[in-house]
Amino acid sequence: MPHRNGRPRTFLGRLPLPERTFVADALRTETVGGIVLLTAAAAALVWANTPLRNSYEAVRDFHFGIGALGLDLSVAHWTADGLLAIFFFVAGAELKRELVVGELRAPKTATVPVVAALSGMAVPALLYGIVATARGGTWNGWAVPMATDIAFALGVLAVIDTHLPSALRAFLLSLAIVDDLGAIIVIALFYTSSINLPALLGAALGLGLFFYLHTRKHVHGWYWYIPLALVIWGLTHASGVHATVAGVAMGLLLRVAKDGEVGHRPAEHIAHLVRPISAGVAVPLFALFAAGVSVSGSTLEAVITSPEPLGVALGLSAGKVLGVFGGTYLAIRFTRAQLGPDLALADVVALAMLAGIGFTVSLLIGELAYPDPAEQEQIKAAVLLGSLTAALVACLLLRLRNNKYRRLYEAETADTDADGIPDIYQTDDVTTRHGGDLAPDTPKADRSHRKRGPDHPPQAAG
């Protein structure tokens, strides 16, 4: 697909400045959350594999709530259905923003990451099915190895001190956003056994009211939306649809920009406020009560010898890299997209390997696909083993290129005049190159190279 001016478009080239600012802000929080997530996962494994295991199970299985409303749930259930709704709300808001003003808004920029993400979901599911059925297993867990855990991946990057350029980080974020949408569709369609129609209609009416207040009437105030969100979540839970669907639905209904306003994006602002709660509290608490599996020899042996766990582990550690890299290569090949001049296909392989870390959503789908505790423990162990394998191989590949990444990162963040705009975005030809450093819809005033203070960066049109 040629570019509109006759030149091929650049894939993994320098991001427009407003897009880079958004990605940096989003991933900064996710990186901190990823470190907390790693800590929570490690704590869960230690807690569940010491003499304190009985106390872990007692806390995890402790029930509380309002029984009359069907909400007398265990701690593990509250974290999976309740706290992860916050995670999916942020994912929905990020997806809405990407579709309206981000990298996914135009086919020419969305093609490669969308194709890579879709094949990165399809190939692991297919590999799972081939491995599991060839060894006498079932297709029950086909969706478990589909999703990428962006927080866990960024936590790994922080631990090994790898400075990925913003283009690679944005690509990883786009993969994770599309993955999250695919996961929620799979959960809604394939893990809903029965429907309570009145409750579902009530949830739909609640979503309609949420949309009307936020998008049509522009009503402000958390005291309106938090009670309404709780009602929508409760009705969705009562309907039989997994309650996390309510979170992503509300995120997708957020308004990205007001008509006629520049730079005012409520979805970005709300996601910015909620993301620390999601990354720093909701997801780590879910991990604490979902990742506590036995790592005994018998459990690890079951991962290697049992068809379904082996399919999950190979789906994450091998299927993801094959799917993401293969989809990227084919999309580049048939759309005439070109890699940025500073990056190579080897960088896509490393990033595709990193996408095999499928911790949070994979654990959630594993719980839904395998309600039996014994099978569930084996599947969770397979998720941990597959994700760990993908993380270790990705770390090795990324460290081999880390000197180059560090130079690129330092070049794109250098700000010698301390005016709040990286020097690389102020050269004379940046606005004329394809893939430019300012978004196509950036107001003319923001395309100038005049100095701006650190509190007043250029803003893209809303």
QUIURUR-V462311 format. One record per residue. N is the residue number from 1. SS is DSSP state (alpha for helix, beta for strand, coil for the rest). PHI is phi as a letter, one per 20 degrees, with the letter a starting at -180 (* if undefined). PSI is psi in whole degrees, 0 to 359 (NA if undefined). Layout:
N_SS_PHI_PSI ; N_SS_PHI_PSI
//
This chain:
1_coil_*_108 ; 2_coil_f_156 ; 3_coil_f_161 ; 4_coil_f_335 ; 5_coil_e_14 ; 6_coil_n_350 ; 7_coil_e_149 ; 8_coil_f_147 ; 9_coil_e_157 ; 10_beta_e_132 ; 11_beta_d_133 ; 12_coil_m_31 ; 13_coil_e_185 ; 14_coil_f_137 ; 15_coil_f_151 ; 16_coil_g_148 ; 17_alpha_g_314 ; 18_alpha_f_323 ; 19_alpha_f_319 ; 20_alpha_f_321 ; 21_alpha_f_317 ; 22_alpha_f_313 ; 23_alpha_f_317 ; 24_alpha_f_319 ; 25_alpha_f_315 ; 26_alpha_f_315 ; 27_alpha_f_337 ; 28_alpha_f_314 ; 29_alpha_f_318 ; 30_alpha_f_327 ; 31_alpha_f_314 ; 32_alpha_f_315 ; 33_alpha_f_326 ; 34_alpha_f_322 ; 35_alpha_f_318 ; 36_alpha_f_321 ; 37_alpha_f_315 ; 38_alpha_g_318 ; 39_alpha_f_317 ; 40_alpha_f_318 ; 41_alpha_f_317 ; 42_alpha_f_319 ; 43_alpha_f_320 ; 44_alpha_f_317 ; 45_alpha_f_319 ; 46_alpha_f_314 ; 47_alpha_f_321 ; 48_alpha_e_354 ; 49_coil_c_28 ; 50_coil_c_177 ; 51_coil_g_349 ; 52_coil_e_8 ; 53_alpha_g_321 ; 54_alpha_f_323 ; 55_alpha_f_325 ; 56_alpha_f_312 ; 57_alpha_f_324 ; 58_alpha_f_317 ; 59_alpha_f_314 ; 60_alpha_f_322 ; 61_coil_e_3 ; 62_coil_f_130 ; 63_beta_d_141 ; 64_beta_b_163 ; 65_beta_p_195 ; 66_beta_d_101 ; 67_alpha_f_325 ; 68_alpha_f_336 ; 69_alpha_d_10 ; 70_coil_m_24 ; 71_beta_d_32 ; 72_beta_e_88 ; 73_beta_d_158 ; 74_beta_f_164 ; 75_alpha_g_317 ; 76_alpha_f_321 ; 77_alpha_f_319 ; 78_alpha_f_318 ; 79_alpha_f_324 ; 80_alpha_f_314 ; 81_alpha_e_326 ; 82_alpha_e_298 ; 83_alpha_f_325 ; 84_alpha_f_344 ; 85_alpha_f_327 ; 86_alpha_f_317 ; 87_alpha_g_315 ; 88_alpha_f_335 ; 89_alpha_f_313 ; 90_alpha_f_320 ; 91_alpha_f_319 ; 92_alpha_f_318 ; 93_alpha_f_318 ; 94_alpha_f_320 ; 95_alpha_f_316 ; 96_alpha_g_315 ; 97_alpha_f_318 ; 98_alpha_f_322 ; 99_alpha_f_331 ; 100_alpha_e_313 ; 101_coil_c_357 ; 102_coil_e_202 ; 103_coil_f_343 ; 104_coil_e_6 ; 105_coil_f_335 ; 106_coil_c_139 ; 107_alpha_g_325 ; 108_alpha_f_334 ; 109_alpha_d_340 ; 110_alpha_e_339 ; 111_alpha_g_308 ; 112_alpha_f_308 ; 113_alpha_f_325 ; 114_alpha_f_314 ; 115_alpha_f_318 ; 116_alpha_f_318 ; 117_alpha_f_317 ; 118_alpha_f_316 ; 119_alpha_f_334 ; 120_alpha_f_345 ; 121_alpha_e_320 ; 122_alpha_f_316 ; 123_alpha_f_314 ; 124_alpha_f_321 ; 125_alpha_f_318 ; 126_alpha_f_318 ; 127_alpha_f_319 ; 128_alpha_g_310 ; 129_alpha_f_319 ; 130_alpha_f_312 ; 131_alpha_f_313 ; 132_alpha_f_313 ; 133_alpha_f_328 ; 134_alpha_f_335 ; 135_coil_d_17 ; 136_coil_n_12 ; 137_coil_e_193 ; 138_coil_d_176 ; 139_coil_e_7 ; 140_coil_g_322 ; 141_coil_d_24 ; 142_coil_g_331 ; 143_coil_e_350 ; 144_alpha_f_316 ; 145_alpha_e_16 ; 146_alpha_f_326 ; 147_coil_e_150 ; 148_coil_d_136 ; 149_coil_e_100 ; 150_alpha_f_320 ; 151_alpha_f_315 ; 152_alpha_f_317 ; 153_alpha_f_317 ; 154_alpha_f_327 ; 155_alpha_f_319 ; 156_alpha_f_317 ; 157_alpha_f_320 ; 158_alpha_f_321 ; 159_alpha_f_321 ; 160_coil_e_3 ; 161_coil_l_51 ; 162_coil_d_128 ; 163_coil_d_83 ; 164_coil_f_139 ; 165_coil_f_157 ; 166_alpha_f_329 ; 167_alpha_f_318 ; 168_alpha_f_321 ; 169_alpha_f_320 ; 170_alpha_f_321 ; 171_alpha_f_318 ; 172_alpha_f_320 ; 173_alpha_f_318 ; 174_alpha_f_318 ; 175_alpha_g_313 ; 176_alpha_f_322 ; 177_alpha_f_313 ; 178_alpha_f_321 ; 179_alpha_g_315 ; 180_alpha_f_318 ; 181_alpha_f_315 ; 182_alpha_f_320 ; 183_alpha_f_317 ; 184_alpha_f_327 ; 185_alpha_f_317 ; 186_alpha_f_315 ; 187_alpha_f_316 ; 188_alpha_f_321 ; 189_alpha_e_323 ; 190_alpha_d_350 ; 191_coil_c_35 ; 192_coil_d_107 ; 193_coil_e_325 ; 194_coil_b_155 ; 195_coil_c_129 ; 196_coil_e_99 ; 197_alpha_f_315 ; 198_alpha_g_317 ; 199_alpha_f_320 ; 200_alpha_f_318 ; 201_alpha_f_321 ; 202_alpha_f_318 ; 203_alpha_f_319 ; 204_alpha_f_319 ; 205_alpha_f_321 ; 206_alpha_f_319 ; 207_alpha_f_322 ; 208_alpha_f_319 ; 209_alpha_f_320 ; 210_alpha_g_313 ; 211_alpha_f_317 ; 212_alpha_f_314 ; 213_alpha_f_318 ; 214_alpha_e_317 ; 215_alpha_e_321 ; 216_alpha_e_317 ; 217_coil_e_349 ; 218_coil_l_44 ; 219_coil_f_133 ; 220_coil_d_165 ; 221_coil_o_118 ; 222_alpha_f_333 ; 223_alpha_f_344 ; 224_alpha_e_315 ; 225_alpha_e_326 ; 226_alpha_f_312 ; 227_alpha_f_319 ; 228_alpha_f_319 ; 229_alpha_f_321 ; 230_alpha_f_320 ; 231_alpha_f_314 ; 232_alpha_f_315 ; 233_alpha_f_314 ; 234_alpha_f_318 ; 235_alpha_f_321 ; 236_alpha_f_317 ; 237_alpha_f_317 ; 238_alpha_f_336 ; 239_alpha_f_342 ; 240_coil_o_343 ; 241_coil_f_142 ; 242_coil_g_133 ; 243_coil_f_339 ; 244_alpha_f_339 ; 245_alpha_f_325 ; 246_alpha_f_321 ; 247_alpha_f_310 ; 248_alpha_f_327 ; 249_alpha_f_316 ; 250_alpha_f_323 ; 251_alpha_f_320 ; 252_alpha_f_339 ; 253_coil_e_353 ; 254_coil_f_146 ; 255_coil_e_132 ; 256_coil_e_320 ; 257_coil_b_149 ; 258_coil_f_146 ; 259_coil_g_128 ; 260_coil_m_357 ; 261_coil_e_148 ; 262_beta_d_129 ; 263_coil_m_2 ; 264_coil_d_107 ; 265_coil_c_95 ; 266_alpha_g_322 ; 267_alpha_f_318 ; 268_alpha_f_316 ; 269_alpha_f_315 ; 270_alpha_f_318 ; 271_alpha_f_322 ; 272_alpha_f_322 ; 273_alpha_f_322 ; 274_alpha_e_334 ; 275_alpha_g_318 ; 276_alpha_f_326 ; 277_alpha_f_318 ; 278_alpha_f_306 ; 279_alpha_f_328 ; 280_alpha_e_343 ; 281_alpha_c_301 ; 282_alpha_f_306 ; 283_alpha_f_316 ; 284_alpha_f_322 ; 285_alpha_f_321 ; 286_alpha_g_314 ; 287_alpha_f_322 ; 288_alpha_g_324 ; 289_alpha_d_5 ; 290_alpha_d_334 ; 291_coil_e_3 ; 292_coil_e_75 ; 293_coil_d_158 ; 294_coil_f_135 ; 295_coil_d_35 ; 296_coil_f_166 ; 297_alpha_g_323 ; 298_alpha_f_322 ; 299_alpha_f_314 ; 300_alpha_f_325 ; 301_alpha_f_322 ; 302_alpha_f_326 ; 303_alpha_f_322 ; 304_alpha_e_328 ; 305_alpha_d_335 ; 306_coil_e_140 ; 307_alpha_f_312 ; 308_alpha_f_311 ; 309_alpha_f_321 ; 310_alpha_f_321 ; 311_alpha_f_321 ; 312_alpha_f_311 ; 313_alpha_f_316 ; 314_alpha_f_328 ; 315_alpha_f_319 ; 316_alpha_f_312 ; 317_alpha_f_334 ; 318_alpha_d_318 ; 319_alpha_f_321 ; 320_alpha_f_312 ; 321_alpha_f_321 ; 322_alpha_f_317 ; 323_alpha_f_310 ; 324_alpha_f_313 ; 325_alpha_f_316 ; 326_alpha_f_316 ; 327_alpha_f_320 ; 328_alpha_f_314 ; 329_alpha_f_314 ; 330_alpha_f_321 ; 331_alpha_f_318 ; 332_alpha_f_318 ; 333_alpha_f_319 ; 334_alpha_d_356 ; 335_alpha_d_3 ; 336_coil_m_22 ; 337_coil_f_148 ; 338_beta_c_141 ; 339_beta_f_149 ; 340_coil_g_149 ; 341_coil_f_339 ; 342_coil_e_357 ; 343_coil_c_162 ; 344_coil_c_171 ; 345_alpha_f_335 ; 346_alpha_f_328 ; 347_alpha_f_326 ; 348_alpha_f_323 ; 349_alpha_f_314 ; 350_alpha_f_318 ; 351_alpha_f_322 ; 352_alpha_f_324 ; 353_alpha_f_319 ; 354_alpha_f_328 ; 355_coil_f_347 ; 356_coil_f_358 ; 357_coil_e_106 ; 358_coil_d_40 ; 359_alpha_f_288 ; 360_alpha_f_301 ; 361_alpha_f_326 ; 362_alpha_f_318 ; 363_alpha_f_320 ; 364_alpha_f_312 ; 365_alpha_f_326 ; 366_alpha_f_320 ; 367_alpha_f_323 ; 368_alpha_f_322 ; 369_alpha_f_333 ; 370_coil_c_83 ; 371_coil_f_337 ; 372_coil_f_125 ; 373_alpha_g_321 ; 374_alpha_f_314 ; 375_alpha_f_321 ; 376_alpha_f_319 ; 377_alpha_f_320 ; 378_alpha_f_320 ; 379_alpha_f_318 ; 380_alpha_f_320 ; 381_alpha_f_323 ; 382_alpha_f_321 ; 383_alpha_f_314 ; 384_alpha_f_316 ; 385_alpha_f_316 ; 386_alpha_f_317 ; 387_alpha_f_320 ; 388_alpha_f_318 ; 389_alpha_f_313 ; 390_alpha_f_319 ; 391_alpha_f_316 ; 392_alpha_f_316 ; 393_alpha_f_319 ; 394_alpha_f_318 ; 395_alpha_g_317 ; 396_alpha_f_313 ; 397_alpha_f_318 ; 398_alpha_f_323 ; 399_alpha_f_329 ; 400_alpha_f_332 ; 401_coil_d_10 ; 402_alpha_f_327 ; 403_alpha_f_319 ; 404_alpha_f_317 ; 405_alpha_f_320 ; 406_alpha_f_318 ; 407_alpha_f_317 ; 408_alpha_f_318 ; 409_alpha_f_316 ; 410_alpha_f_324 ; 411_alpha_f_321 ; 412_alpha_e_353 ; 413_alpha_d_353 ; 414_coil_f_134 ; 415_coil_b_77 ; 416_coil_f_332 ; 417_coil_e_5 ; 418_coil_l_41 ; 419_coil_d_6 ; 420_coil_n_354 ; 421_coil_d_123 ; 422_coil_g_142 ; 423_alpha_g_326 ; 424_alpha_f_341 ; 425_alpha_e_7 ; 426_coil_c_12 ; 427_coil_f_161 ; 428_coil_f_334 ; 429_coil_d_8 ; 430_coil_f_329 ; 431_coil_e_355 ; 432_coil_d_342 ; 433_coil_f_149 ; 434_coil_f_142 ; 435_coil_n_0 ; 436_coil_i_176 ; 437_coil_d_357 ; 438_coil_c_144 ; 439_coil_f_150 ; 440_coil_g_331 ; 441_coil_e_15 ; 442_beta_f_132 ; 443_coil_g_150 ; 444_alpha_g_323 ; 445_alpha_f_330 ; 446_alpha_e_354 ; 447_alpha_e_350 ; 448_coil_f_166 ; 449_coil_d_23 ; 450_coil_f_155 ; 451_coil_f_145 ; 452_coil_c_147 ; 453_coil_f_162 ; 454_coil_f_341 ; 455_coil_e_4 ; 456_coil_c_66 ; 457_coil_f_161 ; 458_coil_g_148 ; 459_coil_c_139 ; 460_beta_e_159 ; 461_beta_f_148 ; 462_coil_e_NA
//
